[in-house]
Amino acid sequence: MRAVARLSVPELADHCAVDVIEGDKSVRCVFAHRDPRKMEAAGRLMEEKAQLSDFAEGRRALAGEPVLFQFSADTFTPPALQTPAMIELVRIIEPRSAIFLPFVVLGTTIAIAAFVRTAVSDLVHGREDLALAQELARRAVIRHAGFRAPRFTSTEDSRLRRVDDFIRDNIGSAFSLKALAREAGLSRFHFLRLFKQTYGETPFKRVTRLRMEAAQRRLARSRESVTEIASACGYENAAHFASAFRRMFGVSPMAFRRLVR
């Protein structure tokens, strides 16, 4: 469970809490946050947070269903979520969206990982993040079982980090597999294999996701038009950008902007 938290922050979430289920109760096992100060402030409150069964998404997760949802004003209206500890926790965390991923063994939910995006990053989860959450969980289970993950040389590892930095620094540019492999100094086949093993997704899926995350930040923080943001994130056609944004996050760029402002 600790591996789930470590792997997910900040790759998939700004904070991750893993609850182990004991009977009809959930007991906090692990809590990780990308901001150490918030982790310290919220950690003491996590012990007193509401049970997962106190709201609809939690009940679905307890039943074994992966859940993706965005927080709204109505999320915290049930009386069970109006405790002083929960109100203070929400104030500190400022949650935007969450993925609840249940761990099911022999038909019984034994634990639930909550991957939460907060105001820290101005990001919200999309549908593709569900697949990434499941991949992170798979890696954690493999690690827990004692299997060795693929090992890379320090040179290979630095080459992949260089490519990831290159993508982030040139998010508005066009990329090809050949160009990215050349940036890494590897053959296309070797680069693709190492990249997928390291990041759990293909280079082009990662490019798309990083572009969408950059678009989220611009939509939340700037006054740029959707067309300007599309261009800055590597899309010549604003309609294609809007379609890609909706596929990933389930809402249009303008709907997202209204949601976070």
TABEL-V706729 format. One record per residue. N is the residue number from 1. RES is the residue in one letter. NEAR is the number of other C-alpha atoms within 12 Angstrom. Layout:
BEGIN
{{N | RES | NEAR} {N | RES | NEAR}}
END
This chain:
BEGIN
{{1 | M | 35} {2 | R | 26} {3 | A | 26} {4 | V | 42} {5 | A | 34} {6 | R | 28} {7 | L | 34} {8 | S | 39} {9 | V | 30} {10 | P | 23} {11 | E | 31} {12 | L | 43} {13 | A | 44} {14 | D | 39} {15 | H | 44} {16 | C | 45} {17 | A | 44} {18 | V | 36} {19 | D | 38} {20 | V | 30} {21 | I | 29} {22 | E | 18} {23 | G | 13} {24 | D | 19} {25 | K | 22} {26 | S | 31} {27 | V | 25} {28 | R | 30} {29 | C | 26} {30 | V | 29} {31 | F | 39} {32 | A | 37} {33 | H | 35} {34 | R | 29} {35 | D | 24} {36 | P | 17} {37 | R | 14} {38 | K | 27} {39 | M | 24} {40 | E | 19} {41 | A | 21} {42 | A | 30} {43 | G | 29} {44 | R | 19} {45 | L | 26} {46 | M | 33} {47 | E | 21} {48 | E | 23} {49 | K | 29} {50 | A | 29} {51 | Q | 29} {52 | L | 34} {53 | S | 23} {54 | D | 25} {55 | F | 21} {56 | A | 24} {57 | E | 30} {58 | G | 34} {59 | R | 23} {60 | R | 23} {61 | A | 35} {62 | L | 37} {63 | A | 27} {64 | G | 25} {65 | E | 25} {66 | P | 32} {67 | V | 33} {68 | L | 35} {69 | F | 32} {70 | Q | 31} {71 | F | 26} {72 | S | 16} {73 | A | 14} {74 | D | 13} {75 | T | 25} {76 | F | 24} {77 | T | 17} {78 | P | 17} {79 | P | 15} {80 | A | 21} {81 | L | 26} {82 | Q | 21} {83 | T | 20} {84 | P | 16} {85 | A | 22} {86 | M | 30} {87 | I | 26} {88 | E | 23} {89 | L | 29} {90 | V | 30} {91 | R | 19} {92 | I | 26} {93 | I | 38} {94 | E | 30} {95 | P | 36} {96 | R | 34} {97 | S | 38} {98 | A | 40} {99 | I | 43} {100 | F | 41} {101 | L | 43} {102 | P | 40} {103 | F | 32} {104 | V | 21} {105 | V | 13} {106 | L | 8} {107 | G | 12} {108 | T | 20} {109 | T | 30} {110 | I | 28} {111 | A | 37} {112 | I | 47} {113 | A | 53} {114 | A | 48} {115 | F | 49} {116 | V | 46} {117 | R | 38} {118 | T | 34} {119 | A | 29} {120 | V | 25} {121 | S | 32} {122 | D | 31} {123 | L | 39} {124 | V | 46} {125 | H | 44} {126 | G | 36} {127 | R | 27} {128 | E | 27} {129 | D | 41} {130 | L | 30} {131 | A | 23} {132 | L | 31} {133 | A | 41} {134 | Q | 31} {135 | E | 26} {136 | L | 34} {137 | A | 36} {138 | R | 25} {139 | R | 30} {140 | A | 26} {141 | V | 21} {142 | I | 18} {143 | R | 19} {144 | H | 16} {145 | A | 13} {146 | G | 10} {147 | F | 13} {148 | R | 13} {149 | A | 17} {150 | P | 18} {151 | R | 13} {152 | F | 19} {153 | T | 11} {154 | S | 10} {155 | T | 14} {156 | E | 26} {157 | D | 23} {158 | S | 20} {159 | R | 26} {160 | L | 33} {161 | R | 22} {162 | R | 21} {163 | V | 34} {164 | D | 27} {165 | D | 19} {166 | F | 25} {167 | I | 34} {168 | R | 24} {169 | D | 18} {170 | N | 20} {171 | I | 30} {172 | G | 25} {173 | S | 22} {174 | A | 22} {175 | F | 26} {176 | S | 16} {177 | L | 26} {178 | K | 21} {179 | A | 21} {180 | L | 34} {181 | A | 29} {182 | R | 22} {183 | E | 25} {184 | A | 30} {185 | G | 21} {186 | L | 25} {187 | S | 19} {188 | R | 20} {189 | F | 19} {190 | H | 22} {191 | F | 31} {192 | L | 30} {193 | R | 23} {194 | L | 31} {195 | F | 35} {196 | K | 21} {197 | Q | 23} {198 | T | 28} {199 | Y | 32} {200 | G | 27} {201 | E | 26} {202 | T | 23} {203 | P | 33} {204 | F | 24} {205 | K | 25} {206 | R | 29} {207 | V | 33} {208 | T | 31} {209 | R | 36} {210 | L | 32} {211 | R | 35} {212 | M | 42} {213 | E | 35} {214 | A | 32} {215 | A | 44} {216 | Q | 42} {217 | R | 28} {218 | R | 31} {219 | L | 34} {220 | A | 29} {221 | R | 21} {222 | S | 18} {223 | R | 15} {224 | E | 20} {225 | S | 20} {226 | V | 32} {227 | T | 24} {228 | E | 22} {229 | I | 35} {230 | A | 34} {231 | S | 26} {232 | A | 28} {233 | C | 38} {234 | G | 31} {235 | Y | 29} {236 | E | 19} {237 | N | 18} {238 | A | 23} {239 | A | 18} {240 | H | 20} {241 | F | 30} {242 | A | 33} {243 | S | 21} {244 | A | 30} {245 | F | 39} {246 | R | 24} {247 | R | 21} {248 | M | 31} {249 | F | 31} {250 | G | 23} {251 | V | 24} {252 | S | 27} {253 | P | 37} {254 | M | 27} {255 | A | 19} {256 | F | 34} {257 | R | 26} {258 | R | 14} {259 | L | 22} {260 | V | 28} {261 | R | 18}}
END
